[in-house]
Amino acid sequence: MTSRELEINKIIDKLCEGKEDDYKTFIKRMMLSMIEGDKWEKLSDLNDLTEKIKNHND
């Protein structure tokens, strides 16, 4: 594991304390995808997905 991955894992562990492993995995994948490529486009896509999930749950 690289130092970058170790640092990301530390952040995720802190953010996801008390959460299930599936949740941690989701957050890690989301963070890694944000690091690569056009961050703003990915953030916009993530926002759209979040809104869809919120609307679906209501």
C-alpha positions as CSV (number, residue, x, y, z in Angstrom):
1,M,0.0,0.0,0.0
2,T,1.3,3.5,-0.8
3,S,1.5,6.3,1.7
4,R,-1.4,8.0,-0.2
5,E,-3.6,4.9,0.3
6,L,-2.6,4.7,4.0
7,E,-3.6,8.3,4.5
8,I,-6.9,7.8,2.7
9,N,-7.6,4.8,4.8
10,K,-6.9,6.7,8.0
11,I,-9.3,9.5,6.9
12,I,-12.0,7.0,6.0
13,D,-11.6,5.1,9.3
14,K,-12.1,8.4,11.2
15,L,-15.1,9.5,9.0
16,C,-16.8,6.1,9.1
17,E,-16.2,5.2,12.8
18,G,-19.0,2.9,13.9
19,K,-20.2,2.2,10.3
20,E,-20.4,-1.1,8.5
21,D,-17.6,-2.2,6.2
22,D,-19.8,-1.8,3.1
23,Y,-20.2,1.9,4.0
24,K,-16.4,2.3,4.4
25,T,-15.8,0.6,1.0
26,F,-18.3,2.9,-0.7
27,I,-16.7,6.0,0.8
28,K,-13.2,4.8,-0.2
29,R,-14.3,4.2,-3.8
30,M,-16.0,7.6,-3.9
31,M,-12.9,9.3,-2.6
32,L,-10.5,7.5,-5.0
33,S,-12.7,8.3,-8.0
34,M,-12.7,12.0,-7.0
35,I,-8.9,12.1,-6.9
36,E,-8.7,11.0,-10.5
37,G,-9.8,13.0,-13.5
38,D,-12.1,16.0,-13.5
39,K,-13.1,16.4,-9.9
40,W,-15.8,19.0,-10.5
41,E,-17.6,16.9,-13.0
42,K,-17.4,13.9,-10.7
43,L,-18.7,16.0,-7.8
44,S,-21.6,17.1,-9.9
45,D,-22.4,13.5,-10.8
46,L,-22.2,12.6,-7.2
47,N,-24.5,15.4,-6.3
48,D,-27.0,14.2,-8.9
49,L,-26.8,10.6,-7.6
50,T,-27.3,11.9,-4.0
51,E,-30.4,13.8,-5.0
52,K,-31.8,10.7,-6.8
53,I,-31.3,8.6,-3.7
54,K,-33.0,11.2,-1.5
55,N,-36.0,11.5,-3.8
56,H,-36.2,7.7,-4.1
57,N,-36.3,7.4,-0.3
58,D,-39.0,10.0,0.2
